[in-house]
Amino acid sequence: MHHPARTILASFAALLVLAVTASAGDEFLVYFGTYTGMKSGSKGIYVSKFNAASGELGAPELAAETGSPSFLEIHPSKKFIYAVGEMGTPQAKGGGVTAFSVSLPSGKLTPINQVSAVGQGPCHVNIDKTGKLAMIANYGSGSCASYAIKDDGSLGEAASFHQHEGQGANPRRQAGPHAHSANFSPDNKFAFVCDLGLDKVMIYKIAPATGTTVPHGEGRVPDASGPRHFAFHPNGRFAFVNNEMAMTETTFAYDPDKGTLTEVATVSTVPAADRNKEGLSTAETRVHPNGKFVYVSNRGHDTIAVFSCDPATGRLKLLDNVNCEGRTPRNFNLDPSGRWAVVAHQDGNSVALFKVDAETGRLAFTGKKLVVGGPCCVRFLAL
C-alpha cells in the first residue's frame, strides 16, 4: 500500500542528507603559527573554526603551547602538523622541528616528538605529497634538512642536510646563504629551496621512501633580489618566487622532465613610485586555484599585490595593491575553494579576512579581524 506521508518523509530525509553532505565541505580549521613572547603575547599555535559558505571565522584558541612555531605544515592525512621553532638548546643547535598529532574536530594538538634542525634559524617547513618526507629551510645558517616521517607521524633525525655556500650581490643582506623556504614539484620528484642570500633557487631530487634529498641544480633570479617564497601554478608549467629585497615577483618556466627552472619575467609588486621607499619587503606568494591570479604580501607597504596571470606564458600583470588592514602582512593563505583569504599581520597582532572575487581576482575586506599575537603563518585544514 502506498503511503504519501512516508514518501514525503523519505524525500525530506534524503534532502537533509544531501544538505549535510554539501555543507560538510565548507567547514575548516585555520591554524596560525606565531612568534611567542612578551611582545606578541602569543603562547604557541592557535586554531580557529571557519565556514567557507558563510565566511564566519571563529575566535582563535590555543592549540598547542610551544616556542615561536613560526611556520606550520599539515600532513596529507590531516592527522599530523609540523612546526619549525626556536628551541634554544645546545643539542638542537638553535632550532628544531616538532611533530604534533591533531585531535578532530577541536583542532587541539599533542606533541609527538621534536628533532634538531641541524642548522640555525629554521623558518619554513613542508611535507611531500606522499606524507613520508619533511623538509625545512634554515635562514640563519643558510641550509636545508630533510626527514623521514614515520607511520605514527613522528620524525626521524635528519636524513639529509645541505649547507649552501656563497654570497649575493648585496653585502649587507647577502654576505652568506639564507635559505628561506622549501617546496615540492607537482609530480613530487623535486624540492625547491629559495636562498635569499644567494639569489638562487636550489633544486633537490627527493626520495620520499628514505626521507633523503640530493642536489640537482639551481634557478637564478636577478642580482640582489633575495628570493624568499615559492609557489607553483596549478598547471605545473610555471612557478613564482617573491623577491624580498627587490620588491619583485619572478616567473619561472618549469621543465618536469629535466627538473629545471628558467626565468620568464620579473615584475614589481608595488607601483613604480613606491619602489625605492625604505623598509619595504615582500613575504609570501599564493596562486589562486583557478590559475588566473597570483598574490604577494608587501611588508612596510602593508598591501597584498594582486596580479593577473596568463596561464599560457606565466607572465604577470599588476592589477592592484590592496590595503591588508594591518601592520606587516607576513604569511597569508587562500582557502582551498579560492573564495576567501586570511592575512596574518605579524606586527599588528591580528589576522584579517578578505572575500576573493574569482572572476576579477580582487580582494575585499570583510570587516572581520581577530586578535592573534605575532601571527606569521596561516594553514587551512578541511574537516
PAZA-835600 format. One record per residue (C-alpha): residue in three letters; residue number from 1; x, y, z. Coordinates in Angstrom, 2 decimals. Example, Ala and Ser with C-alpha at 12.3 -4.5 7.8 and 13.67 -1.06 7.14 Angstrom:
<nodes>
NODE type seq       x       y       z
NODE  ALA   1   12.30   -4.50    7.80
NODE  SER   2   13.67   -1.06    7.14
</nodes>
This chain:
<nodes>
NODE type seq       x       y       z
NODE  MET   1    0.00    0.00    0.00
NODE  HIS   2    1.34    3.43   -0.93
NODE  HIS   3    1.86    5.89    1.96
NODE  PRO   4    2.24    9.50    0.73
NODE  ALA   5    3.34   10.70    4.18
NODE  ARG   6    6.16    8.14    4.29
NODE  THR   7    7.25    9.13    0.78
NODE  ILE   8    7.38   12.79    1.78
NODE  LEU   9    9.33   11.96    4.94
NODE  ALA  10   11.77    9.80    2.99
NODE  SER  11   12.28   12.57    0.45
NODE  PHE  12   12.84   15.10    3.23
NODE  ALA  13   15.38   12.79    4.88
NODE  ALA  14   17.21   12.38    1.58
NODE  LEU  15   17.33   16.15    1.10
NODE  LEU  16   18.61   16.56    4.65
NODE  VAL  17   21.45   14.11    3.98
NODE  LEU  18   22.33   15.98    0.78
NODE  ALA  19   22.33   19.31    2.62
NODE  VAL  20   24.62   17.96    5.36
NODE  THR  21   26.95   16.44    2.76
NODE  ALA  22   27.07   19.68    0.77
NODE  SER  23   27.88   21.85    3.77
NODE  ALA  24   30.45   19.46    5.21
NODE  GLY  25   32.97   20.59    2.60
NODE  ASP  26   32.71   24.18    3.81
NODE  GLU  27   33.99   23.51    7.33
NODE  PHE  28   37.66   24.18    8.09
NODE  LEU  29   40.10   24.64   10.89
NODE  VAL  30   42.52   27.55   10.38
NODE  TYR  31   45.87   27.24   12.15
NODE  PHE  32   48.10   30.19   12.98
NODE  GLY  33   51.84   29.88   13.51
NODE  THR  34   53.25   32.72   15.63
NODE  TYR  35   56.23   34.33   17.29
NODE  THR  36   55.82   33.89   21.03
NODE  GLY  37   56.99   36.07   23.89
NODE  MET  38   56.26   39.24   25.82
NODE  LYS  39   55.99   41.46   22.74
NODE  SER  40   53.29   39.43   21.00
NODE  GLY  41   51.64   37.78   23.97
NODE  SER  42   51.40   34.56   21.96
NODE  LYS  43   51.92   31.19   23.61
NODE  GLY  44   52.20   28.97   20.52
NODE  ILE  45   49.95   27.60   17.76
NODE  TYR  46   46.36   28.87   17.59
NODE  VAL  47   43.33   27.49   15.79
NODE  SER  48   40.01   28.96   14.62
NODE  LYS  49   36.92   27.40   13.09
NODE  PHE  50   36.00   28.68    9.62
NODE  ASN  51   32.89   28.22    7.47
NODE  ALA  52   33.60   28.89    3.78
NODE  ALA  53   29.89   29.15    2.94
NODE  SER  54   29.15   31.97    5.39
NODE  GLY  55   32.63   33.40    5.85
NODE  GLU  56   32.34   33.00    9.61
NODE  LEU  57   35.77   32.93   11.29
NODE  GLY  58   35.66   31.92   14.94
NODE  ALA  59   37.72   33.21   17.84
NODE  PRO  60   41.21   31.67   17.97
NODE  GLU  61   42.05   29.18   20.71
NODE  LEU  62   45.44   27.91   21.82
NODE  ALA  63   46.01   24.57   20.07
NODE  ALA  64   49.49   23.88   21.46
NODE  GLU  65   51.84   25.79   23.74
NODE  THR  66   55.27   25.84   22.09
NODE  GLY  67   58.10   28.32   21.47
NODE  SER  68   57.84   30.51   18.34
NODE  PRO  69   56.21   27.98   15.96
NODE  SER  70   56.76   30.39   13.07
NODE  PHE  71   55.81   28.09   10.22
NODE  LEU  72   53.48   25.11   10.04
NODE  GLU  73   52.56   22.41    7.57
NODE  ILE  74   49.68   19.92    7.68
NODE  HIS  75   50.25   16.25    6.81
NODE  PRO  76   48.21   14.96    3.82
NODE  SER  77   46.41   12.54    6.19
NODE  LYS  78   45.26   15.54    8.32
NODE  LYS  79   46.42   13.56   11.37
NODE  PHE  80   49.64   15.49   12.00
NODE  ILE  81   51.04   19.02   11.92
NODE  TYR  82   54.69   20.02   11.80
NODE  ALA  83   56.17   23.27   13.10
NODE  VAL  84   59.62   24.84   12.99
NODE  GLY  85   60.65   26.86   16.02
NODE  GLU  86   63.49   28.20   18.08
NODE  MET  87   64.32   25.60   20.68
NODE  GLY  88   67.40   27.21   22.16
NODE  THR  89   69.13   24.06   23.41
NODE  PRO  90   72.72   23.08   22.65
NODE  GLN  91   71.51   19.73   21.31
NODE  ALA  92   69.14   21.45   18.90
NODE  LYS  93   71.79   23.92   17.67
NODE  GLY  94   69.37   26.81   17.98
NODE  GLY  95   66.29   25.39   16.32
NODE  GLY  96   64.19   22.37   15.57
NODE  VAL  97   61.09   20.89   14.07
NODE  THR  98   58.23   19.40   16.09
NODE  ALA  99   55.60   16.85   15.10
NODE  PHE 100   52.09   17.15   16.59
NODE  SER 101   49.06   14.88   16.40
NODE  VAL 102   45.74   16.56   15.52
NODE  SER 103   42.58   15.96   17.54
NODE  LEU 104   39.45   16.48   15.43
NODE  PRO 105   37.11   18.31   15.39
NODE  SER 106   38.60   20.56   18.12
NODE  GLY 107   41.93   21.02   16.34
NODE  LYS 108   43.91   20.69   19.57
NODE  LEU 109   47.48   19.48   19.10
NODE  THR 110   49.56   17.00   21.11
NODE  PRO 111   53.36   16.89   20.69
NODE  ILE 112   54.73   13.63   19.27
NODE  ASN 113   58.44   14.38   19.09
NODE  GLN 114   60.99   17.07   18.34
NODE  VAL 115   64.21   16.83   16.32
NODE  SER 116   67.10   19.17   15.59
NODE  ALA 117   67.08   21.50   12.58
NODE  VAL 118   70.85   20.81   12.43
NODE  GLY 119   71.30   24.37   11.10
NODE  GLN 120   70.44   27.72   12.67
NODE  GLY 121   67.18   29.65   12.50
NODE  PRO 122   64.64   27.27   10.91
NODE  CYS 123   61.97   29.37    9.19
NODE  HIS 124   59.93   27.10    6.89
NODE  VAL 125   58.68   23.51    6.76
NODE  ASN 126   56.91   21.50    4.10
NODE  ILE 127   55.68   17.93    3.59
NODE  ASP 128   55.91   15.99    0.33
NODE  LYS 129   52.77   14.64   -1.31
NODE  THR 130   53.27   11.08   -0.02
NODE  GLY 131   53.49   12.31    3.57
NODE  LYS 132   56.76   10.42    4.01
NODE  LEU 133   59.25   13.30    3.82
NODE  ALA 134   59.53   16.62    5.65
NODE  MET 135   61.89   19.38    4.58
NODE  ILE 136   62.92   22.57    6.35
NODE  ALA 137   64.86   25.72    5.45
NODE  ASN 138   67.31   27.27    7.93
NODE  TYR 139   67.58   31.01    7.39
NODE  GLY 140   70.32   31.72    9.91
NODE  SER 141   72.90   29.25    8.62
NODE  GLY 142   71.69   29.02    5.01
NODE  SER 143   70.97   25.31    4.93
NODE  CYS 144   68.19   22.78    4.47
NODE  ALA 145   67.41   19.41    6.01
NODE  SER 146   65.04   16.54    5.23
NODE  TYR 147   63.47   13.95    7.50
NODE  ALA 148   61.66   10.65    7.18
NODE  ILE 149   58.13   10.76    8.61
NODE  LYS 150   57.16    7.52   10.36
NODE  ASP 151   53.71    5.94   10.28
NODE  ASP 152   52.88    7.35   13.72
NODE  GLY 153   53.69   10.87   12.47
NODE  SER 154   56.97   11.13   14.35
NODE  LEU 155   60.12   12.47   12.71
NODE  GLY 156   63.41   10.66   12.42
NODE  GLU 157   66.62   12.63   12.83
NODE  ALA 158   67.76   14.49    9.70
NODE  ALA 159   68.20   12.03    6.80
NODE  SER 160   69.84   14.70    4.60
NODE  PHE 161   71.48   18.02    5.34
NODE  HIS 162   72.79   20.51    2.78
NODE  GLN 163   74.84   23.58    3.66
NODE  HIS 164   74.56   26.25    0.96
NODE  GLU 165   77.72   28.17    0.03
NODE  GLY 166   78.49   31.57   -1.47
NODE  GLN 167   77.16   35.13   -1.31
NODE  GLY 168   74.97   37.53   -3.22
NODE  ALA 169   75.39   40.99   -4.73
NODE  ASN 170   74.24   42.95   -1.65
NODE  PRO 171   76.99   42.72    1.04
NODE  ARG 172   74.65   43.92    3.80
NODE  ARG 173   71.95   41.30    3.27
NODE  GLN 174   73.76   38.66    1.22
NODE  ALA 175   77.16   38.12    2.83
NODE  GLY 176   76.24   34.45    3.10
NODE  PRO 177   73.44   32.00    2.30
NODE  HIS 178   69.97   32.38    3.85
NODE  ALA 179   67.61   29.52    2.90
NODE  HIS 180   64.04   30.74    3.27
NODE  SER 181   61.54   28.12    2.06
NODE  ALA 182   61.15   24.54    0.82
NODE  ASN 183   58.53   23.44   -1.73
NODE  PHE 184   57.80   20.34   -3.84
NODE  SER 185   57.07   19.88   -7.53
NODE  PRO 186   53.58   18.75   -8.60
NODE  ASP 187   54.99   15.36   -9.64
NODE  ASN 188   56.75   15.05   -6.25
NODE  LYS 189   60.17   14.43   -7.80
NODE  PHE 190   61.94   17.64   -6.82
NODE  ALA 191   62.21   20.13   -3.96
NODE  PHE 192   62.95   23.84   -4.39
NODE  VAL 193   64.71   25.86   -1.68
NODE  CYS 194   64.77   29.65   -2.15
NODE  ASP 195   68.01   31.13   -0.82
NODE  LEU 196   67.72   34.86   -0.18
NODE  GLY 197   71.48   35.23    0.33
NODE  LEU 198   72.49   33.65   -2.98
NODE  ASP 199   69.78   34.89   -5.39
NODE  LYS 200   69.18   31.24   -6.22
NODE  VAL 201   66.51   28.59   -6.00
NODE  MET 202   68.37   25.40   -5.08
NODE  ILE 203   66.81   22.28   -6.64
NODE  TYR 204   66.96   18.84   -4.98
NODE  LYS 205   65.82   15.43   -6.16
NODE  ILE 206   63.78   13.81   -3.41
NODE  ALA 207   63.44   10.20   -2.25
NODE  PRO 208   60.33   10.04   -0.05
NODE  ALA 209   60.85    6.38    0.88
NODE  THR 210   64.07    7.26    2.72
NODE  GLY 211   63.40   10.91    3.52
NODE  THR 212   66.55   11.93    1.65
NODE  THR 213   67.37   14.66   -0.88
NODE  VAL 214   70.19   15.03   -3.44
NODE  PRO 215   71.38   18.29   -5.10
NODE  HIS 216   70.07   18.53   -8.67
NODE  GLY 217   70.59   22.09   -9.94
NODE  GLU 218   69.54   25.68   -9.40
NODE  GLY 219   67.43   28.50  -10.78
NODE  ARG 220   68.53   32.15  -10.64
NODE  VAL 221   66.74   35.44  -10.02
NODE  PRO 222   68.19   38.88  -10.87
NODE  ASP 223   71.12   40.01   -8.66
NODE  ALA 224   70.31   41.50   -5.24
NODE  SER 225   66.69   40.26   -5.40
NODE  GLY 226   66.58   37.99   -2.34
NODE  PRO 227   64.24   35.11   -3.30
NODE  ARG 228   62.03   34.15   -0.37
NODE  HIS 229   58.88   32.07   -1.04
NODE  PHE 230   57.80   29.90   -3.95
NODE  ALA 231   54.53   28.61   -5.43
NODE  PHE 232   53.56   26.51   -8.45
NODE  HIS 233   50.86   27.38  -10.95
NODE  PRO 234   48.04   24.76  -10.95
NODE  ASN 235   49.05   23.72  -14.49
NODE  GLY 236   52.50   22.73  -13.20
NODE  ARG 237   54.28   24.58  -16.03
NODE  PHE 238   55.23   27.69  -14.09
NODE  ALA 239   56.49   28.64  -10.64
NODE  PHE 240   56.51   32.04   -8.94
NODE  VAL 241   59.04   33.46   -6.48
NODE  ASN 242   58.68   36.67   -4.48
NODE  ASN 243   61.96   38.51   -4.08
NODE  GLU 244   62.06   40.02   -0.60
NODE  MET 245   64.72   42.68   -1.17
NODE  ALA 246   63.84   43.91   -4.68
NODE  MET 247   60.04   44.02   -4.20
NODE  THR 248   59.57   41.85   -7.28
NODE  GLU 249   57.96   38.60   -8.41
NODE  THR 250   59.77   36.25  -10.78
NODE  THR 251   58.00   33.77  -13.06
NODE  PHE 252   59.93   30.59  -13.89
NODE  ALA 253   59.12   28.05  -16.60
NODE  TYR 254   59.39   24.55  -15.11
NODE  ASP 255   60.58   21.54  -17.09
NODE  PRO 256   59.34   18.47  -15.17
NODE  ASP 257   61.45   16.04  -17.20
NODE  LYS 258   64.70   17.86  -16.55
NODE  GLY 259   63.76   19.35  -13.19
NODE  THR 260   64.87   22.83  -14.27
NODE  LEU 261   63.67   26.41  -13.73
NODE  THR 262   64.14   29.08  -16.42
NODE  GLU 263   63.30   32.74  -15.74
NODE  VAL 264   60.42   34.06  -17.87
NODE  ALA 265   59.99   37.56  -16.43
NODE  THR 266   60.35   39.61  -13.23
NODE  VAL 267   57.85   42.35  -12.31
NODE  SER 268   57.40   44.83   -9.45
NODE  THR 269   54.97   44.07   -6.61
NODE  VAL 270   54.35   47.79   -5.92
NODE  PRO 271   53.79   50.89   -8.11
NODE  ALA 272   56.96   52.41   -9.61
NODE  ALA 273   56.70   55.47   -7.33
NODE  ASP 274   56.99   53.24   -4.23
NODE  ARG 275   59.90   51.06   -5.37
NODE  ASN 276   62.65   52.97   -3.54
NODE  LYS 277   60.86   53.59   -0.26
NODE  GLU 278   62.72   52.42    2.85
NODE  GLY 279   61.59   49.46    4.92
NODE  LEU 280   59.72   47.52    2.23
NODE  SER 281   59.98   43.75    1.70
NODE  THR 282   57.84   41.00    0.23
NODE  ALA 283   56.87   37.97    2.30
NODE  GLU 284   54.53   35.41    0.67
NODE  THR 285   53.30   34.20   -2.73
NODE  ARG 286   49.97   32.46   -3.33
NODE  VAL 287   48.34   31.34   -6.58
NODE  HIS 288   44.56   31.24   -6.95
NODE  PRO 289   43.24   27.69   -7.52
NODE  ASN 290   41.84   28.79  -10.91
NODE  GLY 291   45.35   29.83  -12.02
NODE  LYS 292   44.23   33.28  -13.17
NODE  PHE 293   45.71   35.30  -10.31
NODE  VAL 294   48.84   35.49   -8.15
NODE  TYR 295   49.01   37.31   -4.80
NODE  VAL 296   52.04   38.66   -2.92
NODE  SER 297   52.27   40.30    0.51
NODE  ASN 298   54.23   43.58    0.77
NODE  ARG 299   55.54   44.39    4.25
NODE  GLY 300   56.01   48.07    5.07
NODE  HIS 301   53.79   48.89    2.11
NODE  ASP 302   51.20   46.84    4.05
NODE  THR 303   49.38   45.64    0.95
NODE  ILE 304   48.59   42.49   -0.94
NODE  ALA 305   49.66   42.76   -4.59
NODE  VAL 306   47.10   41.26   -6.98
NODE  PHE 307   48.44   40.05  -10.34
NODE  SER 308   46.62   38.64  -13.34
NODE  CYS 309   48.39   35.59  -14.73
NODE  ASP 310   48.50   34.42  -18.34
NODE  PRO 311   48.31   30.61  -17.97
NODE  ALA 312   49.88   30.16  -21.42
NODE  THR 313   53.05   32.15  -20.66
NODE  GLY 314   53.09   32.56  -16.87
NODE  ARG 315   53.52   36.31  -17.27
NODE  LEU 316   52.08   38.56  -14.56
NODE  LYS 317   50.43   41.98  -14.67
NODE  LEU 318   49.93   44.04  -11.51
NODE  LEU 319   46.21   44.80  -11.09
NODE  ASP 320   46.00   46.24   -7.60
NODE  ASN 321   47.66   46.78   -4.23
NODE  VAL 322   45.02   46.10   -1.57
NODE  ASN 323   45.33   47.53    1.94
NODE  CYS 324   45.95   44.46    4.11
NODE  GLU 325   44.18   46.11    7.08
NODE  GLY 326   47.09   45.64    9.49
NODE  ARG 327   50.82   46.08   10.07
NODE  THR 328   53.36   43.86    8.35
NODE  PRO 329   51.46   41.25    6.30
NODE  ARG 330   53.68   38.21    6.71
NODE  ASN 331   52.12   34.97    5.55
NODE  PHE 332   48.60   34.75    4.15
NODE  ASN 333   46.58   31.98    2.57
NODE  LEU 334   43.59   31.31    0.35
NODE  ASP 335   41.04   28.72    1.41
NODE  PRO 336   41.01   25.67   -0.91
NODE  SER 337   37.94   26.95   -2.77
NODE  GLY 338   39.64   30.26   -3.54
NODE  ARG 339   36.72   32.25   -2.13
NODE  TRP 340   38.49   33.72    0.90
NODE  ALA 341   41.90   34.96    2.02
NODE  VAL 342   43.19   35.19    5.58
NODE  VAL 343   46.10   37.62    6.08
NODE  ALA 344   48.39   37.47    9.13
NODE  HIS 345   49.76   40.82   10.42
NODE  GLN 346   52.96   39.96   12.27
NODE  ASP 347   53.41   43.40   13.87
NODE  GLY 348   49.68   44.10   14.13
NODE  ASN 349   48.96   41.04   16.31
NODE  SER 350   45.91   40.36   14.17
NODE  VAL 351   44.54   38.44   11.20
NODE  ALA 352   42.05   39.79    8.66
NODE  LEU 353   39.52   38.03    6.45
NODE  PHE 354   39.04   39.02    2.79
NODE  LYS 355   36.50   37.91    0.18
NODE  VAL 356   38.07   36.87   -3.11
NODE  ASP 357   36.39   37.56   -6.45
NODE  ALA 358   37.35   34.56   -8.60
NODE  GLU 359   36.45   36.42  -11.80
NODE  THR 360   38.46   39.60  -11.23
NODE  GLY 361   40.92   38.40   -8.59
NODE  ARG 362   40.08   41.38   -6.39
NODE  LEU 363   40.19   41.20   -2.60
NODE  ALA 364   37.50   42.88   -0.47
NODE  PHE 365   37.95   43.27    3.28
NODE  THR 366   35.03   41.71    5.16
NODE  GLY 367   35.48   43.88    8.25
NODE  LYS 368   36.43   40.77   10.22
NODE  LYS 369   39.67   40.92   12.23
NODE  LEU 370   40.81   38.66   15.05
NODE  VAL 371   43.46   39.18   17.71
NODE  VAL 372   46.35   36.71   17.29
NODE  GLY 373   49.74   37.52   18.80
NODE  GLY 374   52.65   37.70   16.34
NODE  PRO 375   50.97   35.68   13.55
NODE  CYS 376   53.23   34.62   10.68
NODE  CYS 377   51.65   31.51    9.15
NODE  VAL 378   48.10   30.55    8.04
NODE  ARG 379   47.08   26.97    7.20
NODE  PHE 380   43.64   25.52    6.34
NODE  LEU 381   42.60   22.01    7.35
NODE  ALA 382   39.34   20.72    5.81
NODE  LEU 383   37.04   18.91    8.24
</nodes>
